[in-house]
Amino acid sequence: MIEIEERLAHLDRTVEDLSTIIARQEREIAQLTRRVQMLLEREAEREASQGDAVIIGDERPPHY
């Protein structure tokens, strides 16, 4: 019976630890999602402000 109680206590501790980790990861994911959205909006604004300017990354390399 003592062994079962020890295992249960260990499992309870593990569940609490995992819950804490998941909560922290959820906050980090939300923060990263906001940052990515901000970067996407900033890039869209940058592209819009350039108008018809050619974006260097879309040019073909000279060897083609």
N, CA, C and O atoms as a GROMACS GRO file, in nm:
protein
  256
    1MET      N    1   0.082  -0.119   0.000
    1MET     CA    2   0.000   0.000   0.000
    1MET      C    3   0.087   0.126   0.000
    1MET      O    4   0.053   0.225  -0.065
    2ILE      N    5   0.197   0.123   0.073
    2ILE     CA    6   0.287   0.237   0.080
    2ILE      C    7   0.346   0.266  -0.059
    2ILE      O    8   0.361   0.382  -0.099
    3GLU      N    9   0.380   0.159  -0.131
    3GLU     CA   10   0.437   0.175  -0.266
    3GLU      C   11   0.337   0.245  -0.358
    3GLU      O   12   0.375   0.331  -0.437
    4ILE      N   13   0.212   0.209  -0.350
    4ILE     CA   14   0.107   0.272  -0.432
    4ILE      C   15   0.093   0.419  -0.396
    4ILE      O   16   0.079   0.504  -0.485
    5GLU      N   17   0.096   0.451  -0.267
    5GLU     CA   18   0.086   0.591  -0.224
    5GLU      C   19   0.206   0.673  -0.273
    5GLU      O   20   0.191   0.789  -0.312
    6GLU      N   21   0.325   0.612  -0.271
    6GLU     CA   22   0.444   0.681  -0.320
    6GLU      C   23   0.433   0.707  -0.470
    6GLU      O   24   0.466   0.815  -0.517
    7ARG      N   25   0.387   0.608  -0.543
    7ARG     CA   26   0.370   0.624  -0.687
    7ARG      C   27   0.266   0.730  -0.719
    7ARG      O   28   0.283   0.810  -0.811
    8LEU      N   29   0.158   0.732  -0.643
    8LEU     CA   30   0.053   0.831  -0.663
    8LEU      C   31   0.107   0.971  -0.634
    8LEU      O   32   0.078   1.065  -0.709
    9ALA      N   33   0.184   0.985  -0.528
    9ALA     CA   34   0.242   1.115  -0.496
    9ALA      C   35   0.337   1.160  -0.607
    9ALA      O   36   0.340   1.278  -0.644
   10HIS      N   37   0.415   1.066  -0.658
   10HIS     CA   38   0.506   1.097  -0.768
   10HIS      C   39   0.428   1.140  -0.893
   10HIS      O   40   0.464   1.237  -0.959
   11LEU      N   41   0.322   1.069  -0.924
   11LEU     CA   42   0.238   1.103  -1.040
   11LEU      C   43   0.171   1.238  -1.022
   11LEU      O   44   0.161   1.316  -1.117
   12ASP      N   45   0.124   1.267  -0.901
   12ASP     CA   46   0.064   1.398  -0.874
   12ASP      C   47   0.165   1.509  -0.897
   12ASP      O   48   0.133   1.611  -0.959
   13ARG      N   49   0.285   1.490  -0.849
   13ARG     CA   50   0.391   1.590  -0.868
   13ARG      C   51   0.423   1.608  -1.016
   13ARG      O   52   0.442   1.720  -1.063
   14THR      N   53   0.429   1.498  -1.088
   14THR     CA   54   0.458   1.504  -1.231
   14THR      C   55   0.348   1.579  -1.305
   14THR      O   56   0.377   1.659  -1.394
   15VAL      N   57   0.224   1.554  -1.271
   15VAL     CA   58   0.111   1.623  -1.334
   15VAL      C   59   0.119   1.773  -1.306
   15VAL      O   60   0.096   1.854  -1.396
   16GLU      N   61   0.150   1.810  -1.184
   16GLU     CA   62   0.164   1.952  -1.148
   16GLU      C   63   0.277   2.018  -1.227
   16GLU      O   64   0.262   2.129  -1.278
   17ASP      N   65   0.391   1.948  -1.236
   17ASP     CA   66   0.504   2.001  -1.312
   17ASP      C   67   0.468   2.020  -1.459
   17ASP      O   68   0.498   2.123  -1.518
   18LEU      N   69   0.403   1.920  -1.517
   18LEU     CA   70   0.363   1.929  -1.657
   18LEU      C   71   0.261   2.040  -1.679
   18LEU      O   72   0.265   2.108  -1.782
   19SER      N   73   0.171   2.057  -1.587
   19SER     CA   74   0.072   2.163  -1.597
   19SER      C   75   0.139   2.300  -1.598
   19SER      O   76   0.101   2.388  -1.674
   20THR      N   77   0.239   2.317  -1.513
   20THR     CA   78   0.314   2.442  -1.507
   20THR      C   79   0.387   2.466  -1.639
   20THR      O   80   0.387   2.578  -1.691
   21ILE      N   81   0.448   2.363  -1.690
   21ILE     CA   82   0.522   2.374  -1.816
   21ILE      C   83   0.428   2.409  -1.931
   21ILE      O   84   0.459   2.495  -2.013
   22ILE      N   85   0.314   2.344  -1.936
   22ILE     CA   86   0.217   2.370  -2.043
   22ILE      C   87   0.164   2.512  -2.034
   22ILE      O   88   0.148   2.577  -2.138
   23ALA      N   89   0.138   2.561  -1.916
   23ALA     CA   90   0.090   2.698  -1.899
   23ALA      C   91   0.195   2.798  -1.947
   23ALA      O   92   0.162   2.896  -2.013
   24ARG      N   93   0.321   2.773  -1.915
   24ARG     CA   94   0.429   2.861  -1.959
   24ARG      C   95   0.443   2.857  -2.111
   24ARG      O   96   0.460   2.960  -2.175
   25GLN      N   97   0.435   2.737  -2.170
   25GLN     CA   98   0.445   2.724  -2.314
   25GLN      C   99   0.328   2.792  -2.385
   25GLN      O  100   0.345   2.850  -2.492
   26GLU      N  101   0.211   2.787  -2.326
   26GLU     CA  102   0.095   2.854  -2.384
   26GLU      C  103   0.119   3.005  -2.390
   26GLU      O  104   0.087   3.070  -2.490
   27ARG      N  105   0.174   3.060  -2.283
   27ARG     CA  106   0.205   3.205  -2.282
   27ARG      C  107   0.311   3.238  -2.387
   27ARG      O  108   0.299   3.337  -2.458
   28GLU      N  109   0.414   3.154  -2.396
   28GLU     CA  110   0.520   3.178  -2.494
   28GLU      C  111   0.466   3.169  -2.636
   28GLU      O  112   0.502   3.251  -2.721
   29ILE      N  113   0.381   3.073  -2.663
   29ILE     CA  114   0.322   3.059  -2.797
   29ILE      C  115   0.238   3.180  -2.830
   29ILE      O  116   0.244   3.231  -2.942
   30ALA      N  117   0.159   3.227  -2.735
   30ALA     CA  118   0.076   3.346  -2.759
   30ALA      C  119   0.165   3.466  -2.788
   30ALA      O  120   0.135   3.545  -2.878
   31GLN      N  121   0.274   3.481  -2.714
   31GLN     CA  122   0.366   3.594  -2.736
   31GLN      C  123   0.431   3.583  -2.873
   31GLN      O  124   0.439   3.682  -2.946
   32LEU      N  125   0.476   3.465  -2.909
   32LEU     CA  126   0.540   3.446  -3.040
   32LEU      C  127   0.441   3.468  -3.153
   32LEU      O  128   0.477   3.523  -3.258
   33THR      N  129   0.316   3.425  -3.133
   33THR     CA  130   0.213   3.447  -3.235
   33THR      C  131   0.191   3.596  -3.256
   33THR      O  132   0.179   3.641  -3.370
   34ARG      N  133   0.186   3.673  -3.148
   34ARG     CA  134   0.172   3.818  -3.160
   34ARG      C  135   0.290   3.879  -3.234
   34ARG      O  136   0.273   3.968  -3.317
   35ARG      N  137   0.411   3.832  -3.203
   35ARG     CA  138   0.530   3.886  -3.269
   35ARG      C  139   0.529   3.855  -3.419
   35ARG      O  140   0.561   3.941  -3.500
   36VAL      N  141   0.493   3.733  -3.455
   36VAL     CA  142   0.488   3.696  -3.596
   36VAL      C  143   0.384   3.781  -3.668
   36VAL      O  144   0.409   3.829  -3.778
   37GLN      N  145   0.268   3.800  -3.606
   37GLN     CA  146   0.164   3.883  -3.666
   37GLN      C  147   0.214   4.025  -3.686
   37GLN      O  148   0.189   4.086  -3.790
   38MET      N  149   0.284   4.078  -3.587
   38MET     CA  150   0.339   4.212  -3.598
   38MET      C  151   0.439   4.220  -3.712
   38MET      O  152   0.438   4.317  -3.789
   39LEU      N  153   0.526   4.120  -3.725
   39LEU     CA  154   0.624   4.119  -3.833
   39LEU      C  155   0.557   4.107  -3.969
   39LEU      O  156   0.600   4.171  -4.065
   40LEU      N  157   0.453   4.026  -3.979
   40LEU     CA  158   0.380   4.014  -4.105
   40LEU      C  159   0.315   4.147  -4.143
   40LEU      O  160   0.319   4.187  -4.260
   41GLU      N  161   0.256   4.214  -4.046
   41GLU     CA  162   0.195   4.344  -4.074
   41GLU      C  163   0.301   4.446  -4.114
   41GLU      O  164   0.279   4.525  -4.206
   42ARG      N  165   0.414   4.446  -4.045
   42ARG     CA  166   0.522   4.539  -4.078
   42ARG      C  167   0.574   4.513  -4.220
   42ARG      O  168   0.600   4.608  -4.294
   43GLU      N  169   0.590   4.388  -4.256
   43GLU     CA  170   0.637   4.353  -4.390
   43GLU      C  171   0.534   4.393  -4.495
   43GLU      O  172   0.571   4.443  -4.602
   44ALA      N  173   0.406   4.373  -4.467
   44ALA     CA  174   0.302   4.412  -4.562
   44ALA      C  175   0.304   4.563  -4.581
   44ALA      O  176   0.288   4.612  -4.693
   45GLU      N  177   0.323   4.638  -4.474
   45GLU     CA  178   0.332   4.784  -4.485
   45GLU      C  179   0.454   4.826  -4.565
   45GLU      O  180   0.447   4.919  -4.645
   46ARG      N  181   0.565   4.757  -4.543
   46ARG     CA  182   0.688   4.788  -4.616
   46ARG      C  183   0.669   4.763  -4.765
   46ARG      O  184   0.708   4.845  -4.848
   47GLU      N  185   0.610   4.649  -4.800
   47GLU     CA  186   0.586   4.617  -4.940
   47GLU      C  187   0.489   4.716  -5.002
   47GLU      O  188   0.507   4.756  -5.117
   48ALA      N  189   0.386   4.756  -4.929
   48ALA     CA  190   0.289   4.851  -4.981
   48ALA      C  191   0.353   4.988  -5.003
   48ALA      O  192   0.318   5.057  -5.098
   49SER      N  193   0.446   5.027  -4.917
   49SER     CA  194   0.508   5.157  -4.931
   49SER      C  195   0.607   5.161  -5.046
   49SER      O  196   0.641   5.269  -5.095
   50GLN      N  197   0.655   5.045  -5.091
   50GLN     CA  198   0.749   5.041  -5.201
   50GLN      C  199   0.678   5.054  -5.336
   50GLN      O  200   0.742   5.085  -5.437
   51GLY      N  201   0.551   5.031  -5.339
   51GLY     CA  202   0.475   5.041  -5.464
   51GLY      C  203   0.516   4.935  -5.563
   51GLY      O  204   0.511   4.816  -5.533
   52ASP      N  205   0.557   4.979  -5.684
   52ASP     CA  206   0.594   4.885  -5.789
   52ASP      C  207   0.742   4.850  -5.789
   52ASP      O  208   0.792   4.793  -5.885
   53ALA      N  209   0.812   4.884  -5.684
   53ALA     CA  210   0.955   4.855  -5.678
   53ALA      C  211   0.979   4.705  -5.680
   53ALA      O  212   0.903   4.627  -5.622
   54VAL      N  213   1.085   4.666  -5.747
   54VAL     CA  214   1.120   4.524  -5.757
   54VAL      C  215   1.182   4.481  -5.625
   54VAL      O  216   1.272   4.546  -5.573
   55ILE      N  217   1.134   4.371  -5.574
   55ILE     CA  218   1.190   4.316  -5.451
   55ILE      C  219   1.309   4.229  -5.488
   55ILE      O  220   1.295   4.137  -5.569
   56ILE      N  221   1.422   4.257  -5.432
   56ILE     CA  222   1.547   4.188  -5.467
   56ILE      C  223   1.530   4.037  -5.457
   56ILE      O  224   1.580   3.965  -5.543
   57GLY      N  225   1.463   3.988  -5.358
   57GLY     CA  226   1.448   3.845  -5.339
   57GLY      C  227   1.372   3.778  -5.451
   57GLY      O  228   1.381   3.656  -5.466
   58ASP      N  229   1.295   3.853  -5.530
   58ASP     CA  230   1.217   3.795  -5.639
   58ASP      C  231   1.292   3.797  -5.772
   58ASP      O  232   1.243   3.742  -5.870
   59GLU      N  233   1.409   3.858  -5.777
   59GLU     CA  234   1.484   3.863  -5.901
   59GLU      C  235   1.552   3.731  -5.927
   59GLU      O  236   1.588   3.658  -5.835
   60ARG      N  237   1.569   3.700  -6.057
   60ARG     CA  238   1.642   3.579  -6.094
   60ARG      C  239   1.791   3.604  -6.083
   60ARG      O  240   1.837   3.713  -6.116
   61PRO      N  241   1.866   3.509  -6.036
   61PRO     CA  242   2.011   3.525  -6.032
   61PRO      C  243   2.067   3.542  -6.173
   61PRO      O  244   2.006   3.496  -6.269
   62PRO      N  245   2.184   3.605  -6.187
   62PRO     CA  246   2.239   3.632  -6.320
   62PRO      C  247   2.272   3.506  -6.400
   62PRO      O  248   2.275   3.512  -6.522
   63HIS      N  249   2.297   3.394  -6.335
   63HIS     CA  250   2.337   3.274  -6.410
   63HIS      C  251   2.220   3.202  -6.475
   63HIS      O  252   2.241   3.098  -6.537
   64TYR      N  253   2.095   3.253  -6.463
   64TYR     CA  254   1.983   3.188  -6.530
   64TYR      C  255   1.964   3.241  -6.667
   64TYR      O  256   1.873   3.197  -6.738
   0.00000   0.00000   0.00000
